[in-house]
């Protein structure tokens, strides 16, 4: 009679020896699939798909493919020199430098209650349209071609910022999965880059650089689809939006101030002081009228929403203020006499501080005289109008500004060439022998 163990062996025979290795291999291959299923179950399938599309297809594949194909485009189609190509490549990073601005848009300016989905659509539409233009048109001018390539980079950057916001939100809600999300981002990005680099050369050979760039419209098209499919709850916190809006306005104004610095440095630093200060003061006076338009609510008659008009006014005024201020600083440094630079420049800055103090005090007096309070803004437009008139009145004093170029010498040579004072010039070193002779003469 057979034992029970032998009966079990007959009913369930042991697997062959080589099946153990196959089981282990199958388990290793199924682990990524099980990991993805876990993320989809814990988070959301559309979100995980969005991470794969943005990091794998848009950033990983498109980034590597774009890097190779764009170089061939400049060489074979535009036929520009390597030095020019190197300079053009620097413009690709502008959309990435502006990532804080894209973040502000996605956080503070929802579209129909959605803060992420519309920006995936915008990023995809921008990337797809610019890729189609550069591939379907004939030989574009260098400027238009560069603008299209920068637009393609901007589409990738906007999508990257938007998905990063989604990743940050899910990492906060599910802290145990934060490391898993970063691993997924890095993995799909590396796989996408591998595929992009591997097929870029072959596709350029088969389709040409311009035709290969046309394939760059496919990943952005998936981003448009993602914008319609990804799950997102509508935002319903207008109070939080109002509280954070003021800081966001100043942040955007700071970006506009940087733009003003670049405009001055690239375009205006060689103009004469008097002309530059006159026209910048004129623009400064005109920009003050934007406040008047907002207070009188004329922007609504122009069908411009308040938040858009406020951001526009802040950008214009901050950029113009920076353009107006920088030649004044340069002029102040050029007017400092030699030997007392610290004292004279501090005096000029003290005068500016006194002017700021007077403007704040005078503004407070005007607000009090016209009974403008925190709940009564009826006469605020009068105060703003008086301020703008004073800005214009300042233009009558611009004739006192030297009319010289910013590279010219503005001081007389007697004030400019003094180095260390007269006493320093009279000091001379004597040799030891000469000192001994002088002492001997004194003794005699």
SULHUCOR-V909308 format. One record per backbone hydrogen bond with DSSP energy under -1.0 kcal/mol. CO is the residue of the C=O (numbers start at 0). NH is the residue of the N-H. E is the energy in kcal/mol with one decimal. If there is no record, write none. Layout:
{{CO/NH/E} {CO/NH/E}}
//
This chain:
{{2/6/-1.7} {3/7/-2.1} {4/8/-1.9} {5/9/-1.7} {6/10/-2.2} {7/11/-3.0} {15/18/-1.1} {16/19/-1.0} {17/21/-1.2} {18/22/-2.1} {19/23/-2.1} {20/24/-2.4} {21/25/-2.6} {22/26/-2.3} {23/27/-2.2} {24/28/-2.3} {25/29/-2.0} {29/33/-2.7} {30/34/-2.5} {31/35/-2.6} {32/36/-2.4} {33/37/-2.0} {34/38/-2.1} {35/39/-2.6} {36/40/-2.2} {37/41/-2.7} {38/42/-2.7} {43/47/-2.3} {44/48/-2.4} {45/49/-2.0} {46/50/-2.2} {47/51/-2.0} {48/52/-2.4} {49/53/-2.8} {50/54/-2.4} {51/55/-1.3} {51/56/-1.3} {52/57/-3.1} {53/58/-3.3} {54/59/-1.8} {55/60/-2.3} {56/61/-2.1} {59/63/-1.7} {60/64/-2.8} {61/65/-3.0} {62/66/-1.7} {63/67/-1.5} {64/68/-2.5} {65/69/-2.3} {67/71/-1.5} {68/72/-2.1} {69/73/-2.3} {70/74/-1.9} {71/75/-3.3} {72/76/-1.7} {72/77/-2.1} {73/79/-1.9} {80/84/-2.2} {81/85/-2.5} {82/86/-1.4} {83/87/-2.5} {84/88/-2.5} {87/90/-1.3} {88/91/-1.3} {89/92/-1.1} {90/93/-1.4} {92/96/-2.2} {93/97/-1.7} {95/98/-1.3} {97/101/-1.7} {98/102/-2.5} {99/103/-2.1} {100/104/-2.0} {101/105/-2.4} {102/106/-1.9} {103/107/-2.7} {104/108/-1.9} {110/113/-1.7} {112/234/-3.2} {113/110/-2.8} {115/119/-1.4} {116/120/-1.6} {117/121/-2.3} {118/122/-2.4} {119/123/-2.5} {120/124/-2.8} {121/125/-2.5} {122/126/-2.4} {123/127/-2.7} {124/128/-2.3} {125/129/-2.0} {126/130/-1.8} {127/131/-2.2} {128/132/-2.2} {129/133/-2.1} {130/134/-1.3} {131/135/-2.4} {132/136/-2.0} {140/144/-2.7} {141/145/-2.5} {142/146/-2.2} {143/147/-2.3} {144/148/-2.3} {145/149/-2.5} {146/150/-2.0} {147/151/-2.0} {148/152/-2.0} {149/153/-2.4} {150/154/-2.0} {151/155/-1.6} {152/156/-2.3} {153/157/-2.7} {154/158/-1.9} {155/159/-2.2} {156/160/-2.4} {157/161/-2.2} {158/162/-2.5} {159/163/-2.1} {160/164/-1.8} {161/165/-1.6} {162/166/-2.6} {163/167/-2.7} {164/168/-2.2} {165/169/-2.4} {166/170/-2.4} {167/171/-1.8} {168/172/-2.1} {169/173/-2.7} {173/176/-2.0} {174/177/-1.2} {176/180/-2.2} {177/181/-1.8} {178/182/-2.2} {179/183/-2.3} {180/184/-2.4} {181/185/-2.5} {182/186/-2.4} {183/187/-2.5} {184/188/-2.0} {185/189/-2.1} {186/190/-2.4} {187/191/-2.5} {188/192/-2.4} {189/193/-2.3} {190/194/-2.2} {191/195/-2.5} {192/196/-2.7} {193/197/-1.9} {194/198/-2.0} {195/199/-1.3} {198/202/-2.3} {199/203/-2.1} {200/204/-1.9} {201/205/-2.1} {202/206/-3.0} {203/207/-1.7} {207/211/-2.5} {208/212/-1.8} {212/215/-1.2} {213/216/-1.7} {214/217/-1.7} {216/220/-1.3} {217/221/-1.5} {218/222/-1.3} {219/223/-1.8} {220/224/-1.7} {221/225/-2.5} {222/226/-2.0} {224/228/-1.4} {225/229/-2.9} {236/240/-1.6} {237/241/-2.1} {238/242/-2.1} {239/243/-1.9} {243/247/-1.7} {244/248/-2.2} {245/249/-1.9} {246/250/-2.0} {247/251/-2.5} {248/252/-2.4} {249/253/-2.0} {250/254/-1.6} {251/255/-2.2} {252/256/-2.1} {253/257/-1.7} {254/258/-1.9} {255/259/-2.1} {256/260/-1.9} {257/261/-2.2} {258/262/-2.4} {259/263/-2.3} {260/264/-2.7} {261/265/-2.5} {262/266/-2.3} {263/267/-1.1} {263/268/-1.2} {267/270/-1.5} {271/275/-2.1} {272/276/-2.7} {273/277/-2.3} {274/278/-2.4} {275/279/-2.2} {276/280/-2.2} {277/281/-2.0} {278/282/-2.4} {279/283/-2.2} {280/284/-2.3} {281/285/-2.2} {282/286/-2.6} {283/287/-1.0} {285/288/-1.3} {286/289/-1.4} {288/292/-2.3} {289/293/-2.0} {290/294/-2.6} {291/295/-2.2} {292/297/-2.1} {297/301/-1.5} {298/303/-3.0} {299/302/-1.1} {304/308/-2.3} {305/309/-2.8} {306/310/-1.9} {307/311/-2.3} {308/312/-2.7} {309/313/-2.4} {310/314/-2.3} {311/315/-2.4} {312/316/-2.5} {313/317/-2.2} {314/318/-2.2} {315/319/-2.4} {316/320/-2.3} {317/321/-1.9} {318/322/-2.2} {319/323/-2.5} {320/324/-2.1} {321/325/-2.1} {324/328/-1.8} {325/329/-2.4} {326/330/-2.7} {327/331/-2.1} {328/332/-2.1} {329/333/-1.9} {330/334/-1.2} {336/339/-1.2} {339/343/-2.7} {340/344/-2.6} {341/345/-2.0} {342/346/-1.8} {343/347/-2.1} {344/348/-2.4} {345/349/-2.1} {346/350/-2.0} {347/351/-1.8} {348/352/-2.3} {349/353/-2.5} {350/354/-2.1} {351/355/-2.2} {352/356/-2.5} {353/357/-2.7} {354/358/-2.4} {355/359/-2.3} {356/360/-2.5} {357/361/-3.0} {358/362/-2.3} {359/363/-2.1} {360/364/-2.1} {361/365/-2.4} {362/366/-2.4} {363/367/-1.9} {364/368/-2.7} {365/369/-2.3} {366/371/-2.8} {367/370/-1.1} {375/372/-1.7} {376/379/-1.1} {378/382/-1.3} {379/383/-2.2} {380/384/-2.2} {381/385/-2.5} {382/386/-2.2} {383/387/-2.2} {384/388/-2.1} {385/389/-2.1} {386/390/-1.9} {387/391/-2.0} {388/392/-2.3} {389/393/-1.4} {391/394/-1.2} {392/395/-1.6} {393/396/-1.8} {394/397/-1.3} {396/399/-1.7} {397/400/-1.9} {403/272/-2.2} {404/407/-1.4} {411/414/-1.0} {411/415/-1.5} {412/416/-2.5} {414/337/-2.3} {420/424/-1.2} {421/425/-1.2} {430/434/-1.8} {431/435/-2.0} {432/436/-2.1} {433/437/-2.1} {434/438/-2.1} {435/439/-2.1} {436/440/-2.1} {437/441/-2.0} {438/442/-1.9} {439/443/-2.0}}
//
